[in-house]
Amino acid sequence: MATAQKKTGGGSQSPARSCAPFTVCLLDQEYSEKDPELGADRFKGLPATHRTRESEDLPGDNIVPPSANIVKFLRYELLVPRLNVVQGWLWMCGRPMPPRPLHHQLLLKRNITITENPELHLVWSKRRIFLKPVPEWLLDSAFWKDHIVGPAQDRCALDECARGFLFSYCALIAYKSDFRIARENELLPEELTWPVWKKLSMQILQNHAYKAVNPRYWYGELRLDRLNMVYMFRLGYFLRGYSSVDSAAVYMDLLHDNFGVLAALLAYVIVVLTAMQVGFGVDRLKDNGAFQSISYGFAIFSMISPLAGAFVIVVLLLPIFCGNWLETKKYKSRRYEAMGVDPQEKEREASSSV
């Protein structure tokens, strides 16, 4: 198995696939027993709604049913374009190896946090790791045939990401303890059992080749802070980086964090000033010219540094505030236009009715 993977692990375009990487029937029988009509519905495992993304021709943040445009829905659910843009720099964020099992993530004191964003799947930061649950429709071989696999270029991209995503779960759920952790955190469909998962994993691994999956899944866990650094210094996203999920939610929290660092520095300054004051009470030091010069310089520094530190914090936070304010104003205009509403007209109507 390892030899076969090594031979096929290049970065060339993978050939078009015609079927799912598994043949085991996972969910159809269970659904048919519960509801014969639902068992025949290939959209049964889709979410109730999903939020659209902004594009050149369409506004974002509209709530629509997934079946309204299944192709766009699958692109949102599977593709990872923001990671592919920095593919050449992912070695800074993680190692090119499968992710470690769920029980090992708990050993590392990482809390499992559910995300439905595929671009946050297997990204970790600050004692938590983000994982996208396995959707039911991705375990339906007929759904694969109808909507994922095929010779078209867009389907090849979906197929590569879907295979890589399932492969990541083969690594995450290796032992029965991992399966139990996944069930407790609702990462798997309720109908899926341990014997079926073992059979599914075996079939996925038998059909696995690294050149057949999206290059993002050549890597396992990725560090969020380093992804932010890559996005800031490589692509120029200085304000938001790759993701702000671990950033301060409000400006007061941001100020609190930064002034906390300044307070720690000032505590050290107080300790040094106290030590110098004690030194002036010692005959050996109070007449020492070098000690007096150092004490004089440090005293001036201790008076200036708090003001300078506060000024630097404000200067650094001001672009963030202004950038967010301008972006919010632009978004408001675009969103109102897409919604087909005029808030000023509503304000005038409300004023005239008073």
N, C-alpha and C positions, 0 to 999 in steps of 0.2 A: 504493500500500500504506500509506504513512504517513498519507495523507488519510483512508483508511478507518478506520485505527486511531484517529485523532483524533476522528472522529465517534462512534465506538463506545466511547470510553474512559471513559465515566462510571461511577459507582459503583452503578447500579441493579442489581437482581437479574437475572441472565442467564437467558434462556429455557432450557428443558430440551433437551438434546441427545439425539440418537438413535443416534449412531455416534462412533467414534474420530476424532480430528483428522487421520487419515492412512488411506490405503487400501493402501499398498504392503505386500506380504507379506514379512515380515522373517525369521521363524524357523521357521515351520511346515514348509517344504520341507526345510530342513536336518535337523530332528528326524525327519521321516518317513523320510528316506533312511537315518538311523542306526538308528532303531527304529520300525517302523510302529505298534506299540502305544503307544509314548510320544508319537508325533506326534499322536495323537487325545486326549491327556490335557491338558485346559485348566489343570490345576494343576501342570504339569511345571516351571514356572519359579519356583514358590514355594520359600521356604527350608525346611529340614528341620523347624525348630521356631521358635517365637517366644514371647516373655515377655509375659504379660498385665500390664495396669496396674490399679492399685487403683481401685475405684469405690465408690459408696454401697452396692451390693448384693453385690459380689464382691470377694474379696481379690486382691491383685496378686502378681507374681513367681511365677506358675505357668508351667511350661513345657508348651506344648501344640502340636500340629501346626496349621498355619495353616488347613487344610481343615476343622478342627473347628468353626470359626465364621469363615467367610470375610469376613463384613461387618465384624466387629470387627477382624480382621487388617488389612483395607484402611484402616480408620479410623486404626489405629496407624501404618500405612505412609505415609499421604498427608496426613492432616489436620494443621493447625498451630494449634490453639486457643490456645496460650500466646502466640503472636505476634499472633493476631487480637485478643486482649484488649487489647494495647497498640498497635493499628494506628494510632491517632491520634498516637502518639509515635515511630513508626518513622523519621520525617524526621530525628530526632536521631541515629539509628544508621546511616543510609545514605541514598543518593540514589535518587529514583524513576526508575531507569533499569535496563536489562538488565545482568547481570553482565558483566564484561570477560572476554575469552577466556583459556583456560588458559595459553597462552604468556605472556600479560601478567601473570598471577598469579605465574609464575616470575620474571619481570622485577622484580616487587615483592618478591622473595625470600620468597615465601610457600610453604611446603611443603604439599603436598596430603595431607590426613588424611581417611581414609575414616570415615564415620559412617553408620549405618543409621537414624538419628533424623532425620525430615524437619524437625524444628524447629531442627536445627543446620545444615541444608543452607545453604551460602553464608554462614555466619557465620565471621568471621575474628578472630584474636587472636594476638599474640606470634609473628609469623613463620610462621603456618600458617593455612590455610583449610580448613574442614570441608565435604566434599562427599559427598552420598549417591549411590551408584552407581545407574545406570539398571537397574531390575529387568527380567528377561526378560518377565514377564507384562504389563508396561506397554507392550510393543511388539507385543502380540497383539491385533488388532482384534476377534477373536471374544471374548476375555476382557473387553474393554471393553463389548461389547454385553451380555454375560451378567451382569457384576458392577459396572460403573462408571456407565455412562450410563443415564438413565431419568428419568421425571417426579417420582419420590419426592424429598422434601427431602434425605434423607441421601445419595441418589445425586447430586443436584445439587452438594452439597458435595464429594463425592469427585471428580466430574467437573471442577470448578473447580480443585482442587488438582492433579489429574493433568495437566491442560492447562498449568497454570502451571509445574509441574515440568519437563515436556518442553520448554516454551518456554525455560526457564532453560538447558537444555543446548544449545538452538539457538544461544544466545549464547556459551556456554562453548566449544563446538566449532565454530569458524568456519572455520579453516584445517586443512589436512592435518596440519600440525605439532600443532595442538590434538588432532586425532584420535589421533595417535601418542602424545601425552602421556596421553590418556584410556585408551588400551589398556595402556600401561605401568603405569598406576596402577589397572587393573582397574575402571574406571568404566563400561565398556560390556560387553555380552555378547560372548563370544568369536566367535560366528557373524556378528556385524555387520561389514560391510565399508564402506570409504570411499564407493564409489559408492551403496550402499544408504542410507548415512547422509545423503548429499547430497540424495537424493530424499525421504527422510523429513523432513528439515529444511524443504525447500521446501513440502511439503504441510502441515506444522504451521504454518508462517508464513502460508500462504495462508488457513488457517482460524483464525488468531489474532485475538482482540479482547480488549482489556484488561478489558472488563466481563464477559468469559466466564471469567476466571481469578480465583483467590483473591487478595484485596488484598495479601497478603504478597508475591506475585510481581509487584506493581507496582514493587517494590524489588529490587535485586540483592544486592550484598554488604552485610552488616550487621556492625557492630563489637560484639564481645562485651562489652567493658568498658562501653559505653554502654547496651547492653541490660540489663546488671546494674544500672546506675545507675537506669534507668527502673523496673525491678522493685523496687529498694530504696526509692526515694523516691516512686514513684507508687502502688505496690501494697503497700509495707510489708514486702517480703521482705529484711530487713536482713542476715540471716545467710548466705543462699545466693544471693540475687539471681536472675538468670535461669538461669544454669548455672555449675557449679563445676568444669568440665572443665579450666580453667586455674588453679585454686586449688591451694594446697599440699596434697599427699596425706596428710601426717602433720603432727602438731603441731610436731615438731622442725624441719621445713622452714619452717613458718610463723614460729616463733620466730627461726630463722636469718635469714629475710628481713627481719624487723622490726628485729632487733638489728644487722643489717648497716647499715641506715639510721642507727641511733643511733651506730654506730662511725664512720661517715663524718662525722657531726656533731661527734663528739668529736675527730676528727682536725683539724677546722677550729679547734676551741677550743684545742687544743694549739699550733697555729701562732700564734694570736692571743696566747696567754699568753707564748710565746717572744719574740714581737715586743715585747710590753710589758716583758719583763725586759731586753731590749736597750735599750729606751727609757729605763729607769731608770739606765742607765749613761751617758746623754748629759746633759750639764749643762743643756741647754736644756729638757729634759723632766722631769728628776727634781725640779725645784723648781716645776713647773707644777701649780697647784691643780686645774685641770680634768682634766689627764691622770691625776693621782693619784686623783681621784674616779671617773673612768671605769674605771681599773685596779682599784680596790677593788670596784666593782660587778660587773665582769666576773669577778673572782676568786671572789666569792661565787656568781655564776651558774654558773661552771664546776664548783664543788663540789656544787651542788644539782641541776643539770640531768641528770647521769647517773642519779641515783636517781629523779628525777621522770620521766625518759623511760622507765626500766624499769618504774616503777609504772604509767604510762599504758598501756604495752604489755600488761602483765598484766591490767589492768582491761578493756582492749578484747578480749583473747582469752578472758577468763573467760566472758562470755555465749556465745561460740561453743562453747566446751567444754561448758558446762552444757546449751545447747540441743541439741547433738548427742547428749549422753548421755541426756537425757530422751526425745528422739525415737527413739533406739535402743531404749530400754526399752519404749516404747509399741509400736514396730514388732515387737519380739520377742513381746509378748503377742498382738498381732493375728495374726502369722504362725504361731505355735504353735497358736492356735485354728483357723486355716484349715487347717493341716496335720493337725489331729486328733490331736495328740500331747501328752503331759504329761511334760515333762522331770523334774519333781520325782518323779513315780512311777518313772521309769527310774532316778533317783538312789537312791531307796529300795530298789529291786530290786537294784541293784549293791552297795549297802551290806550288804544282808542275805545276799548270796551270798559275801561275803568271809569 
